[in-house]
Each structure stands twice: as structure tokens, then as C-alpha cells.
Amino acid sequence: MLSHPTHAFAAGRTALVTGGSDGIGLEIARWLALAGARVLLPVRNREKGERAAARIRESAPGARLELLDLDLARLDSVAALVSELRDAGEPIELAVLNAGIVQLGERRRSVTVDGFELAFQTNCLGHFALALGILPLLRACGARIAVQGSVAAAGARLRWGDLQGAQRYGAFRAYRSSKLALGLFGVELARRSAAEGWGLGVQLCHPGIAPGSAIAPALRALLPPELVRTATAYLGNPPRQAALTALAALAAPPTASPRMFVPAGPFGLAGPPRERAPFAELERAGDARLLWELAARWAPIRP
């Protein structure tokens, strides 16, 4: 089990962490910085990113951090970051596809400027475009990639005739299906890497539940503050421990098909990381291929 940041797999390597400006992503970035990695932090809000970098440097004064601009809900923003990284030409040895949005408490379906349901684009399609766009930089060093899913993906299903909830929308349903879709992308990325000799090590993970990560602000606003404070203090993993499943996924040796790293406690909600087989919903090869084909059609970025 991974319990401290002094692991050799990260020292001296370049790591990219999406969603690193707060919550679990910030703690993943902190662990990697403490381990001696150079950490790229693509953020949507620069001011928030600067605050996150300052917090990381409080415990890792020598941290090598680089803020970059990225809004996963805009494919033009993804394309701009891909262009910037590819122009720099530096291999990316570790990548954590962690950023995500859950709109619990929001009753109305939100659509991005690209015309996609917000959770689907932020959680899945934007990551697909980013990873495929920087694929040459990942392949150059046989990168290890951690695909951050959710415990909510267990039992979820994709409604292929209404993948983005245009006909029937529910915020939690949209979140579950978007995280399932991201996991299926990870499965298909691993399959293609093995089949085509890309040399990538792709693993799946989820952090359990982490009330301290301040997710679902609309739902929190509806609840009594004392209930929110109690849940944050006593339920699930604190963000720093919730980050460890992604680090365990990065540290795992490459495998022919992805494994999943989850909290070891009951129902995978809390506790230190352990390895398990992926959820059954993630082992449907046909779904993974179809999801990839649809995403490739919708996202214009290519390797």
C-alpha cells in the first residue's frame, strides 16, 4: 500500500494532473511534488491555480510546478493546451486524468459551447481530446496514466440513444454515466496501446467519497451547514488520503489490461488503496470501442 510520497517512480519525472487546483487533484499534485516530480497543472482559473501552487509549496518548498490554461468544457481550450505542449515537445511520463464535475442539486441540464452535456464533456470528452492530442508525448516515454473514475460508476449504464441526457436528464445519472464513459476510454486506451505498441501503462482508480473536496456546491448550499461540516469530518476519505488511489495506479507496473485501485474499506468508500478488478460495467469491450469511436467523431483533436 502507498502511504508516503517517497516513491521512486515519480522522482525526476514530468507529471500532468488535471483538476489540480483544489480537492483531491491538489493533493495528488502535492504528493507528486513531494516525491520530486515536475508537475504540470492545467487549470481553468489562474487565480485559483496560483493559490493551489502556494499551498503545495508550503509542504514542498522546492516544488517544480507549472501552471497551464485548460477548460475541459471547451474543445478550443483543450486544442490550445495540446498545441502548447506539443510545441514544447517534452515527454510527459505520468498523467492523472482527474478533473471532474458533479452537479448534484442542479435540476437543469447544462450544455457547453461545443454543444455537449457539461458533465459528459468535462469528465470524459475533454480528457479524451487531451490524452489523444498529447499521445506522442506520452508514447515517447511509455507514460503511466491514471484514469480517475468514481464509485458511482458501478452499476451505471450508458444510454446510447440518449448519451448526453437530452431526452431524460438527471444530474446524478449524468455524472455516473460520464465517469463510466471515462473509465471505458481508459480501457480502450490500454487495449489500443497493447495492440499497437504504444507502450503506455494505463490503470483505473477512484477515490471513494471525499466530502472534504467541496464537490457539488449546489447541493451543499441546500444542506444545513452543520450537516456539511459533519459529513466532511467523518464520512469517506479526507482529500489527502483520497489521492492515494491515483498514486497507487501510477506506481503499478504496466499490465496487459487495466486494474483498478480503490479504497480498501467497505464498499470502496474510504480507507487506504487496494487493487481490484474493474467494475463489470468497465469490462464490456464493445462499449469501450463504441465510446471511443463516438468521442473520436465529436472531438477534432488527433494524435
C-alpha contacts under 8 A as a table, 3 or more apart, distances in Angstrom:
res1	aa1	res2	aa2	distance
1	M	248	A	7.51
1	M	272	P	7.15
1	M	273	P	6.27
1	M	274	R	6.86
2	L	5	P	7.95
2	L	244	L	6.64
2	L	247	L	7.52
2	L	248	A	6.13
2	L	272	P	7.76
2	L	273	P	7.10
3	S	244	L	7.47
3	S	272	P	7.89
4	H	7	H	7.52
4	H	31	W	7.97
5	P	31	W	5.34
5	P	32	L	6.87
5	P	34	L	6.09
5	P	35	A	5.11
6	T	34	L	7.30
6	T	35	A	5.01
7	H	10	A	6.33
7	H	11	A	7.18
7	H	35	A	6.25
8	A	11	A	5.42
8	A	35	A	7.55
9	F	13	R	7.98
9	F	251	A	6.17
10	A	13	R	5.53
10	A	14	T	7.97
10	A	15	A	7.96
10	A	32	L	6.42
10	A	35	A	5.96
10	A	36	G	6.45
10	A	37	A	5.36
10	A	94	L	7.80
11	A	35	A	5.49
11	A	36	G	4.34
11	A	37	A	5.01
12	G	36	G	5.62
12	G	37	A	5.04
12	G	38	R	6.78
13	R	36	G	7.56
13	R	37	A	4.93
13	R	38	R	6.05
13	R	92	I	7.79
13	R	93	E	6.09
13	R	94	L	7.32
14	T	37	A	5.74
14	T	38	R	4.69
14	T	39	V	5.94
14	T	40	L	7.35
14	T	91	P	7.47
14	T	92	I	5.37
14	T	93	E	5.51
14	T	94	L	6.32
15	A	32	L	7.68
15	A	37	A	6.48
15	A	38	R	6.05
15	A	39	V	4.85
15	A	40	L	5.99
15	A	92	I	6.09
15	A	93	E	6.03
15	A	94	L	4.40
15	A	95	A	5.51
15	A	96	V	7.83
16	L	39	V	5.83
16	L	40	L	4.64
16	L	41	L	6.21
16	L	42	P	7.71
16	L	92	I	7.06
16	L	94	L	6.26
16	L	95	A	4.70
16	L	96	V	6.25
17	V	20	G	5.83
17	V	25	G	6.86
17	V	28	I	7.61
17	V	29	A	6.58
17	V	39	V	7.29
17	V	40	L	6.43
17	V	41	L	5.67
17	V	42	P	7.11
17	V	95	A	5.93
17	V	96	V	4.82
17	V	97	L	6.42
17	V	98	N	6.69
18	T	25	G	6.92
18	T	41	L	6.40
18	T	42	P	5.84
18	T	43	V	7.22
18	T	96	V	6.45
18	T	97	L	5.63
18	T	98	N	5.29
18	T	99	A	5.00
19	G	22	D	6.96
19	G	25	G	5.19
19	G	26	L	7.35
19	G	41	L	7.75
19	G	42	P	7.34
19	G	43	V	6.68
19	G	98	N	5.74
19	G	99	A	3.84
19	G	100	G	6.99
20	G	23	G	7.50
20	G	24	I	7.44
20	G	25	G	4.00
20	G	26	L	4.27
20	G	27	E	7.62
20	G	28	I	7.40
20	G	29	A	6.28
20	G	41	L	5.95
20	G	42	P	7.38
20	G	43	V	7.09
20	G	49	G	7.74
20	G	52	A	7.60
20	G	98	N	7.92
20	G	99	A	7.39
21	S	25	G	6.68
21	S	26	L	5.40
21	S	41	L	7.56
21	S	43	V	6.47
21	S	48	K	6.17
21	S	49	G	4.95
21	S	51	R	7.77
21	S	52	A	5.14
21	S	53	A	7.77
22	D	25	G	6.00
22	D	26	L	4.77
22	D	27	E	7.75
22	D	52	A	6.46
22	D	213	S	7.34
23	G	26	L	5.49
23	G	27	E	6.65
23	G	212	G	7.23
23	G	213	S	4.24
23	G	214	A	6.98
23	G	239	P	5.82
24	I	27	E	5.12
24	I	28	I	6.21
24	I	213	S	6.31
24	I	239	P	4.81
24	I	240	R	6.59
24	I	242	A	6.38
24	I	243	A	5.37
25	G	28	I	5.02
25	G	29	A	6.20
25	G	98	N	6.38
25	G	99	A	7.13
25	G	243	A	7.10
26	L	29	A	5.10
26	L	30	R	6.11
26	L	52	A	6.70
26	L	56	I	7.66
27	E	30	R	4.81
27	E	31	W	6.15
27	E	239	P	6.56
27	E	240	R	5.26
27	E	243	A	5.92
28	I	31	W	5.27
28	I	32	L	6.30
28	I	240	R	7.57
28	I	243	A	5.18
28	I	244	L	7.36
28	I	246	A	7.37
28	I	247	L	7.08
29	A	32	L	5.15
29	A	33	A	6.07
29	A	39	V	6.67
29	A	41	L	7.93
29	A	56	I	7.72
30	R	33	A	5.11
30	R	34	L	6.11
30	R	56	I	5.36
30	R	59	S	7.95
30	R	60	A	7.42
31	W	34	L	5.12
31	W	35	A	6.22
32	L	35	A	4.98
32	L	36	G	6.50
32	L	37	A	5.46
32	L	38	R	7.84
32	L	39	V	7.13
33	A	36	G	5.19
33	A	37	A	5.09
33	A	38	R	6.50
33	A	39	V	6.43
33	A	56	I	7.84
33	A	60	A	6.66
33	A	63	A	5.31
33	A	64	R	6.76
33	A	65	L	7.71
34	L	37	A	7.39
34	L	59	S	7.80
34	L	60	A	5.59
34	L	63	A	6.97
36	G	63	A	7.38
37	A	63	A	7.98
37	A	64	R	7.17
38	R	63	A	7.35
38	R	64	R	4.87
38	R	65	L	6.07
38	R	66	E	7.95
39	V	64	R	6.18
39	V	65	L	4.92
39	V	66	E	6.35
40	L	65	L	5.98
40	L	66	E	4.91
40	L	67	L	6.17
40	L	68	L	7.05
41	L	49	G	7.75
41	L	65	L	7.10
41	L	66	E	5.95
41	L	67	L	4.85
41	L	68	L	5.86
42	P	67	L	5.79
42	P	68	L	4.29
42	P	69	D	5.17
42	P	70	L	5.22
43	V	46	R	6.33
43	V	49	G	6.05
43	V	67	L	6.90
43	V	68	L	6.08
43	V	69	D	5.20
43	V	70	L	5.15
43	V	71	D	6.98
44	R	49	G	7.99
44	R	69	D	5.91
44	R	70	L	5.07
44	R	71	D	4.91
45	N	48	K	5.36
45	N	49	G	6.15
45	N	69	D	7.80
46	R	49	G	4.80
46	R	50	E	6.10
46	R	67	L	7.65
46	R	69	D	7.35
47	E	50	E	5.13
47	E	51	R	6.44
48	K	51	R	5.15
48	K	52	A	6.26
49	G	52	A	4.99
49	G	53	A	6.18
49	G	67	L	6.87
50	E	53	A	5.08
50	E	54	A	6.21
50	E	67	L	7.76
51	R	54	A	5.08
51	R	55	R	6.29
52	A	55	R	5.09
52	A	56	I	6.26
53	A	56	I	5.10
53	A	57	R	6.20
53	A	65	L	7.02
54	A	57	R	5.13
54	A	58	E	6.41
55	R	58	E	5.21
55	R	59	S	7.36
56	I	59	S	5.82
56	I	60	A	5.96
56	I	61	P	7.80
56	I	63	A	7.49
57	R	60	A	4.49
57	R	61	P	4.44
57	R	62	G	6.90
57	R	63	A	5.97
58	E	61	P	5.88
60	A	63	A	5.28
68	L	81	L	7.54
69	D	77	S	7.60
69	D	81	L	6.76
70	L	77	S	5.64
70	L	78	V	6.10
70	L	81	L	6.51
71	D	74	R	5.62
71	D	75	L	7.95
71	D	77	S	5.64
71	D	78	V	6.70
72	L	75	L	6.74
72	L	77	S	7.03
72	L	78	V	6.21
72	L	121	Q	6.93
72	L	122	T	4.99
72	L	123	N	7.87
72	L	126	G	4.74
72	L	127	H	7.07
73	A	112	T	6.10
73	A	113	V	7.73
73	A	114	D	7.91
73	A	118	L	6.65
73	A	121	Q	5.70
73	A	122	T	4.99
73	A	126	G	6.51
74	R	77	S	5.30
74	R	78	V	6.56
74	R	112	T	7.10
74	R	113	V	6.68
74	R	114	D	6.59
74	R	126	G	7.55
75	L	78	V	4.94
75	L	79	A	6.08
75	L	114	D	7.02
75	L	126	G	6.66
75	L	129	A	7.66
75	L	299	A	7.21
76	D	79	A	4.97
76	D	80	A	6.14
77	S	80	A	5.07
77	S	81	L	6.36
78	V	81	L	5.27
78	V	82	V	6.16
78	V	126	G	6.85
78	V	129	A	6.95
78	V	130	L	5.99
79	A	82	V	5.04
79	A	83	S	6.11
79	A	129	A	7.85
79	A	130	L	7.53
79	A	133	G	7.63
79	A	301	I	6.66
80	A	83	S	5.13
80	A	84	E	6.21
81	L	84	E	4.98
81	L	85	L	6.12
82	V	85	L	5.25
82	V	86	R	5.98
82	V	130	L	6.48
82	V	133	G	5.67
82	V	134	I	5.97
83	S	86	R	5.18
83	S	87	D	5.95
84	E	87	D	5.21
84	E	88	A	6.32
85	L	88	A	5.11
85	L	89	G	6.29
85	L	90	E	7.33
85	L	134	I	7.30
86	R	89	G	4.84
86	R	90	E	7.49
86	R	134	I	6.66
86	R	137	L	7.19
89	G	137	L	6.92
90	E	137	L	6.61
91	P	137	L	4.47
91	P	138	L	6.14
91	P	139	R	8.00
91	P	140	A	5.92
91	P	141	C	6.24
92	I	95	A	7.15
92	I	137	L	5.60
92	I	138	L	5.34
92	I	140	A	7.97
92	I	141	C	7.16
92	I	143	A	6.58
93	E	138	L	6.31
93	E	141	C	5.91
93	E	142	G	6.87
93	E	143	A	4.30
93	E	144	R	6.29
94	L	143	A	5.46
94	L	144	R	5.00
94	L	145	I	5.88
94	L	250	L	7.11
95	A	143	A	7.35
95	A	144	R	6.45
95	A	145	I	4.77
95	A	146	A	6.30
96	V	145	I	5.83
96	V	146	A	4.76
96	V	147	V	6.13
96	V	148	Q	7.11
96	V	246	A	7.24
97	L	127	H	6.64
97	L	145	I	7.58
97	L	146	A	6.26
97	L	147	V	5.07
97	L	148	Q	5.81
98	N	147	V	6.73
98	N	148	Q	4.99
98	N	149	G	7.86
99	A	122	T	7.60
99	A	123	N	6.65
100	G	119	A	7.53
100	G	122	T	6.16
100	G	123	N	4.86
101	I	119	A	5.89
101	I	122	T	6.74
101	I	123	N	6.60
101	I	175	Y	7.54
101	I	215	I	7.53
101	I	216	A	7.74
102	V	119	A	6.71
102	V	171	A	7.30
102	V	172	F	7.34
102	V	175	Y	5.68
102	V	215	I	6.81
102	V	216	A	5.63
103	Q	106	E	5.43
103	Q	119	A	7.83
103	Q	171	A	5.66
103	Q	172	F	7.34
103	Q	175	Y	7.59
103	Q	216	A	5.43
103	Q	217	P	7.74
103	Q	218	A	6.97
103	Q	219	L	7.82
104	L	171	A	5.56
104	L	172	F	6.12
104	L	216	A	5.34
104	L	217	P	7.90
104	L	218	A	6.54
104	L	219	L	5.49
105	G	171	A	7.44
105	G	216	A	7.19
105	G	218	A	5.04
105	G	219	L	4.27
105	G	222	L	7.72
106	E	109	R	7.73
106	E	171	A	6.52
106	E	218	A	6.35
106	E	219	L	7.52
107	R	170	G	7.15
107	R	171	A	6.80
108	R	169	Y	7.96
109	R	117	E	7.07
109	R	118	L	7.89
109	R	165	G	7.85
109	R	166	A	7.94
109	R	169	Y	6.54
109	R	170	G	7.76
109	R	171	A	7.51
110	S	117	E	5.88
110	S	118	L	5.50
111	V	114	D	7.83
111	V	115	G	5.72
111	V	116	F	5.34
111	V	117	E	4.55
111	V	118	L	5.21
112	T	115	G	5.19
112	T	116	F	5.39
112	T	117	E	6.30
112	T	118	L	5.55
112	T	121	Q	7.68
113	V	116	F	7.60
116	F	120	F	7.01
116	F	121	Q	6.06
116	F	164	Q	6.96
117	E	120	F	5.48
117	E	121	Q	6.25
117	E	164	Q	5.42
117	E	165	G	7.32
118	L	121	Q	5.34
118	L	122	T	6.00
119	A	122	T	5.18
119	A	123	N	5.64
119	A	124	C	7.78
119	A	174	A	6.47
119	A	175	Y	6.03
119	A	178	S	6.26
120	F	123	N	5.49
120	F	124	C	5.49
120	F	125	L	6.36
120	F	164	Q	6.73
120	F	174	A	7.09
120	F	175	Y	7.45
120	F	177	S	7.73
120	F	178	S	4.75
121	Q	124	C	5.49
121	Q	125	L	4.50
121	Q	126	G	5.39
122	T	125	L	6.49
122	T	126	G	5.46
122	T	127	H	7.34
123	N	126	G	6.75
123	N	127	H	6.74
123	N	178	S	5.96
123	N	179	K	6.46
123	N	182	L	6.70
124	C	127	H	5.33
124	C	128	F	6.13
124	C	178	S	5.96
124	C	179	K	6.91
124	C	181	A	6.23
124	C	182	L	4.68
124	C	185	F	7.87
125	L	128	F	4.94
125	L	129	A	6.26
125	L	182	L	7.83
125	L	295	A	6.27
125	L	299	A	7.07
126	G	129	A	5.21
126	G	130	L	6.18
126	G	299	A	7.94
127	H	130	L	4.99
127	H	131	A	5.96
127	H	182	L	7.88
128	F	131	A	5.37
128	F	132	L	6.05
128	F	182	L	7.92
128	F	185	F	7.19
128	F	295	A	7.15
128	F	299	A	7.84
129	A	132	L	5.32
129	A	133	G	5.83
129	A	299	A	5.86
129	A	300	P	7.53
129	A	301	I	5.68
129	A	302	R	7.56
130	L	133	G	5.06
130	L	134	I	6.27
130	L	301	I	7.84
131	A	134	I	5.39
131	A	135	L	5.85
132	L	135	L	4.94
132	L	301	I	7.06
132	L	302	R	6.02
132	L	303	P	5.36
133	G	136	P	7.77
133	G	301	I	5.70
133	G	302	R	5.42
133	G	303	P	4.90
134	I	137	L	5.36
134	I	138	L	6.44
134	I	303	P	6.67
135	L	138	L	4.97
135	L	139	R	5.93
135	L	303	P	5.73
136	P	139	R	5.09
136	P	140	A	6.01
136	P	303	P	6.63
137	L	140	A	5.26
137	L	141	C	7.34
138	L	141	C	6.05
138	L	142	G	6.19
138	L	143	A	5.01
138	L	200	L	7.33
139	R	142	G	5.03
139	R	143	A	6.31
139	R	198	W	5.63
139	R	199	G	6.32
139	R	200	L	6.48
140	A	143	A	7.68
142	G	198	W	7.18
142	G	199	G	4.76
142	G	200	L	4.78
142	G	201	G	6.98
143	A	199	G	7.45
143	A	200	L	5.20
143	A	201	G	6.23
144	R	200	L	5.96
144	R	201	G	4.51
144	R	202	V	5.91
144	R	203	Q	7.92
144	R	250	L	5.75
144	R	254	P	7.58
145	I	200	L	7.38
145	I	201	G	6.05
145	I	202	V	4.78
145	I	203	Q	6.33
145	I	249	A	7.75
145	I	250	L	6.25
146	A	202	V	6.11
146	A	203	Q	5.18
146	A	204	L	5.74
146	A	205	C	6.75
146	A	246	A	5.93
146	A	247	L	7.85
146	A	249	A	5.61
146	A	250	L	5.72
147	V	182	L	7.44
147	V	183	G	6.68
147	V	186	G	6.19
147	V	202	V	7.43
147	V	203	Q	6.31
147	V	204	L	4.86
147	V	205	C	6.11
147	V	246	A	7.75
148	Q	183	G	7.64
148	Q	204	L	6.24
148	Q	205	C	5.08
148	Q	206	H	5.34
148	Q	207	P	7.74
148	Q	246	A	6.81
149	G	153	A	7.19
149	G	179	K	5.37
149	G	180	L	7.10
149	G	182	L	6.86
149	G	183	G	6.01
149	G	204	L	6.93
149	G	205	C	5.80
149	G	206	H	4.81
149	G	207	P	7.89
150	S	153	A	5.50
150	S	154	A	7.92
150	S	176	R	7.62
150	S	179	K	6.16
150	S	180	L	7.90
150	S	205	C	7.68
150	S	206	H	4.88
150	S	207	P	6.89
150	S	208	G	6.90
151	V	154	A	5.90
151	V	206	H	6.28
151	V	207	P	7.68
151	V	208	G	5.87
151	V	209	I	7.75
151	V	268	G	7.14
151	V	269	L	7.46
152	A	155	G	7.56
152	A	156	A	7.21
152	A	176	R	5.44
152	A	179	K	7.80
153	A	156	A	5.11
153	A	176	R	4.99
153	A	177	S	6.71
153	A	179	K	5.89
153	A	180	L	5.03
153	A	279	F	7.99
153	A	281	E	7.91
154	A	180	L	7.92
154	A	279	F	5.94
154	A	280	A	7.68
154	A	281	E	6.80
155	G	281	E	6.81
156	A	173	R	7.86
156	A	176	R	5.96
156	A	177	S	6.05
156	A	180	L	6.85
156	A	281	E	7.22
157	R	177	S	6.13
157	R	180	L	7.39
157	R	281	E	7.26
158	L	163	L	6.22
158	L	177	S	5.72
158	L	180	L	7.72
158	L	181	A	7.59
159	R	162	D	5.26
159	R	163	L	5.05
160	W	163	L	5.04
162	D	165	G	5.41
162	D	166	A	6.33
162	D	167	Q	6.42
162	D	168	R	7.61
163	L	166	A	7.93
164	Q	174	A	7.22
165	G	168	R	5.04
165	G	169	Y	4.55
165	G	170	G	7.46
165	G	174	A	6.87
166	A	169	Y	6.37
169	Y	173	R	7.34
169	Y	174	A	7.03
170	G	173	R	5.14
170	G	174	A	6.01
171	A	174	A	5.13
171	A	175	Y	6.26
172	F	175	Y	5.02
172	F	176	R	6.10
173	R	176	R	5.16
173	R	177	S	6.12
174	A	177	S	5.34
174	A	178	S	6.03
175	Y	178	S	5.16
175	Y	179	K	6.24
176	R	179	K	5.32
176	R	180	L	6.17
177	S	180	L	4.94
177	S	181	A	6.00
178	S	181	A	4.98
178	S	182	L	6.24
179	K	182	L	4.99
179	K	183	G	6.23
180	L	183	G	5.10
180	L	184	L	6.22
180	L	281	E	7.59
180	L	282	L	7.12
181	A	184	L	5.05
181	A	185	F	6.23
181	A	288	A	7.91
181	A	291	L	6.95
182	L	185	F	5.01
182	L	186	G	6.43
183	G	186	G	5.01
183	G	187	V	6.33
183	G	204	L	6.88
183	G	282	L	6.47
184	L	187	V	4.96
184	L	188	E	6.20
184	L	282	L	5.67
184	L	283	E	8.00
184	L	287	D	7.23
184	L	288	A	4.72
184	L	291	L	7.19
185	F	188	E	5.18
185	F	189	L	5.97
185	F	288	A	6.15
185	F	291	L	6.99
185	F	292	W	6.25
186	G	189	L	5.00
186	G	190	A	6.20
186	G	202	V	6.75
186	G	203	Q	7.39
186	G	204	L	7.04
186	G	258	P	7.84
187	V	190	A	5.26
187	V	191	R	6.30
187	V	202	V	7.84
187	V	257	S	7.21
187	V	258	P	6.34
187	V	282	L	7.23
187	V	283	E	7.79
187	V	285	A	7.98
187	V	288	A	6.65
188	E	191	R	4.91
188	E	192	R	6.08
188	E	285	A	7.54
188	E	288	A	5.50
188	E	289	R	6.28
188	E	292	W	7.14
189	L	192	R	5.26
189	L	193	S	6.03
189	L	202	V	7.44
190	A	193	S	5.05
190	A	194	A	6.22
190	A	200	L	7.08
190	A	201	G	7.14
190	A	202	V	5.56
190	A	256	A	7.48
190	A	257	S	6.26
190	A	258	P	6.69
191	R	194	A	5.26
191	R	195	A	6.14
191	R	256	A	7.66
191	R	257	S	6.74
192	R	195	A	4.96
192	R	196	E	5.76
192	R	197	G	7.93
192	R	198	W	7.74
193	S	196	E	5.33
193	S	197	G	5.48
193	S	198	W	4.53
193	S	199	G	6.09
193	S	200	L	6.00
194	A	197	G	5.36
194	A	198	W	6.65
194	A	199	G	6.94
194	A	200	L	7.82
194	A	256	A	6.64
200	L	254	P	7.37
201	G	253	P	7.20
201	G	254	P	4.36
201	G	255	T	6.69
202	V	254	P	6.85
202	V	255	T	7.74
202	V	257	S	7.90
202	V	258	P	5.90
203	Q	249	A	5.48
203	Q	250	L	7.27
203	Q	252	A	7.85
203	Q	254	P	7.94
203	Q	258	P	4.68
203	Q	259	R	5.42
203	Q	260	M	6.19
203	Q	261	F	7.86
204	L	246	A	7.96
204	L	249	A	6.61
204	L	258	P	6.27
204	L	259	R	5.95
204	L	260	M	4.48
204	L	261	F	6.34
204	L	278	P	7.53
205	C	245	T	5.98
205	C	246	A	5.78
205	C	249	A	6.47
205	C	260	M	4.98
205	C	261	F	4.50
205	C	262	V	5.79
206	H	245	T	6.51
206	H	246	A	7.16
206	H	260	M	7.79
206	H	261	F	6.62
206	H	262	V	5.43
206	H	263	P	7.72
207	P	210	A	7.28
207	P	237	N	7.80
207	P	242	A	4.76
207	P	243	A	6.50
207	P	244	L	7.72
207	P	245	T	6.03
207	P	246	A	7.52
207	P	262	V	6.25
207	P	263	P	6.50
207	P	269	L	7.61
207	P	270	A	7.71
208	G	236	G	6.75
208	G	237	N	7.06
208	G	242	A	6.89
208	G	262	V	6.80
208	G	263	P	5.97
208	G	268	G	5.67
208	G	269	L	4.06
208	G	270	A	5.51
209	I	235	L	7.60
209	I	236	G	4.92
209	I	237	N	6.21
209	I	242	A	7.77
209	I	269	L	5.36
209	I	270	A	6.63
210	A	213	S	5.70
210	A	232	T	7.44
210	A	235	L	7.35
210	A	236	G	5.28
210	A	237	N	5.00
210	A	238	P	5.70
210	A	239	P	6.01
210	A	242	A	6.66
211	P	214	A	6.19
211	P	215	I	7.09
211	P	231	A	6.29
211	P	232	T	4.69
211	P	235	L	6.86
211	P	236	G	6.87
211	P	237	N	7.65
211	P	238	P	7.37
212	G	215	I	7.99
212	G	232	T	4.84
212	G	233	A	7.51
212	G	237	N	7.99
212	G	238	P	5.85
212	G	239	P	6.21
213	S	238	P	7.71
213	S	239	P	5.99
214	A	217	P	6.65
216	A	219	L	5.47
216	A	220	R	6.38
217	P	220	R	4.97
217	P	221	A	6.13
218	A	221	A	5.23
218	A	222	L	6.80
219	L	222	L	5.29
219	L	223	L	6.75
220	R	223	L	5.27
220	R	224	P	7.99
220	R	225	P	7.94
220	R	228	V	6.77
221	A	224	P	7.84
223	L	227	L	6.77
223	L	228	V	6.79
224	P	227	L	5.35
224	P	228	V	6.57
225	P	228	V	5.08
225	P	229	R	6.21
226	E	229	R	5.04
226	E	230	T	6.11
227	L	230	T	5.10
227	L	231	A	6.11
228	V	231	A	5.19
228	V	232	T	6.09
229	R	232	T	5.10
229	R	233	A	6.16
230	T	233	A	5.12
230	T	234	Y	6.04
230	T	235	L	7.80
231	A	234	Y	5.40
231	A	235	L	5.11
232	T	235	L	6.09
232	T	238	P	7.72
233	A	238	P	7.94
236	G	269	L	5.71
236	G	270	A	4.68
236	G	271	G	7.73
237	N	240	R	7.83
237	N	241	Q	5.89
237	N	242	A	5.34
237	N	269	L	7.52
237	N	270	A	5.02
237	N	271	G	6.56
238	P	241	Q	5.61
238	P	242	A	6.05
239	P	242	A	4.80
239	P	243	A	6.10
240	R	243	A	5.35
240	R	244	L	7.23
241	Q	244	L	5.45
241	Q	271	G	7.62
241	Q	272	P	6.97
242	A	245	T	6.52
242	A	263	P	7.76
242	A	270	A	7.63
243	A	246	A	5.80
243	A	247	L	6.74
244	L	247	L	4.97
244	L	248	A	6.06
244	L	272	P	7.18
244	L	273	P	6.36
245	T	248	A	5.00
245	T	249	A	6.24
245	T	261	F	5.41
245	T	262	V	5.72
245	T	263	P	6.83
245	T	272	P	7.58
245	T	273	P	5.05
245	T	274	R	7.58
246	A	249	A	5.01
246	A	250	L	6.33
246	A	261	F	7.24
247	L	250	L	5.00
247	L	251	A	6.11
248	A	251	A	5.03
248	A	252	A	6.12
248	A	261	F	6.72
248	A	273	P	6.95
249	A	252	A	5.31
249	A	260	M	7.35
249	A	261	F	6.04
255	T	258	P	6.30
255	T	259	R	7.67
258	P	278	P	7.58
259	R	275	E	6.91
259	R	276	R	6.42
259	R	277	A	5.59
259	R	278	P	6.02
260	M	275	E	5.75
260	M	276	R	5.36
260	M	277	A	5.76
260	M	278	P	5.19
261	F	273	P	6.12
261	F	274	R	5.49
261	F	275	E	4.55
261	F	276	R	6.23
262	V	268	G	5.98
262	V	272	P	7.99
262	V	273	P	5.28
262	V	274	R	5.55
262	V	275	E	6.43
262	V	276	R	7.31
263	P	268	G	4.82
263	P	269	L	6.12
263	P	270	A	5.06
263	P	271	G	4.81
263	P	272	P	5.23
263	P	273	P	4.51
263	P	274	R	6.05
264	A	268	G	5.74
264	A	269	L	7.86
264	A	270	A	6.63
264	A	271	G	5.13
264	A	272	P	5.58
264	A	273	P	5.55
264	A	274	R	5.37
265	G	268	G	5.31
265	G	269	L	6.18
265	G	270	A	5.14
265	G	271	G	4.94
265	G	272	P	7.55
266	P	269	L	6.36
266	P	270	A	7.30
268	G	271	G	7.71
278	P	281	E	7.98
278	P	282	L	6.10
278	P	283	E	6.91
279	F	282	L	5.38
279	F	283	E	6.96
280	A	283	E	5.28
280	A	284	R	7.35
281	E	284	R	6.16
282	L	285	A	7.87
282	L	288	A	7.73
284	R	287	D	5.44
284	R	288	A	6.47
285	A	288	A	5.07
285	A	289	R	6.27
286	G	289	R	5.24
286	G	290	L	6.19
287	D	290	L	5.13
287	D	291	L	5.99
288	A	291	L	5.20
288	A	292	W	6.22
289	R	292	W	5.12
289	R	293	E	6.25
290	L	293	E	5.07
290	L	294	L	6.24
291	L	294	L	5.23
291	L	295	A	6.11
292	W	295	A	5.13
292	W	296	A	6.02
293	E	296	A	5.16
293	E	297	R	6.35
294	L	297	R	5.14
294	L	298	W	6.34
295	A	298	W	5.07
295	A	299	A	5.84
296	A	299	A	5.40
296	A	300	P	7.00
297	R	300	P	7.01
